[in-house]
Amino acid sequence: MKDNRYELFPVVSRNGDFLGTISREHAHDGCKILHPVVHLHVFNSHGELYLQKRPTWKDIQPGKWDTAVGGHVNLGEDIVSSLRREAMEELGITEFTPVAMGCYIFESKKEKELVYVNRCIYDGPVKPSEKELSGGRFWSQTEILENIGKNVFTPNFEQEYLSEILPCLSTNIQ
């Protein structure tokens, strides 16, 4: 399986204003054209954080553990609709209340994304997509911290966890 390299994404300004379109292939070829993505950090009521395992066929960070839900915003789609679509596609989750945590720009060697970060508490069934993921599980804060910097997680997840999620944990995420 492979991502559709011809899929079109919106191009946005730093403020999220629509500027045009770009193909997945071009967005990931090192051009660094800013495009929006959504992330959902799924916590259970015990404070554990669900992470997805990226399949080895992905064009970005194959085989690494990553944010529970993450995906590109489709053309014409708003952030909440994109978040709900991605949560359903990747984890089979439909009944959750997202809490927006803000957005930031993430830049790697291959791309530049405007990341909209969200979180939720969810204790229902999680059914990782066999088509889109290589599984997933809940991780304790200790397990995550012990594996940071060991090439287990995507760099984006590590950065986001340390700068956005960890500070919230000390002030009660719920």
Disulfide bonds with the S-S distance in Angstrom:
none
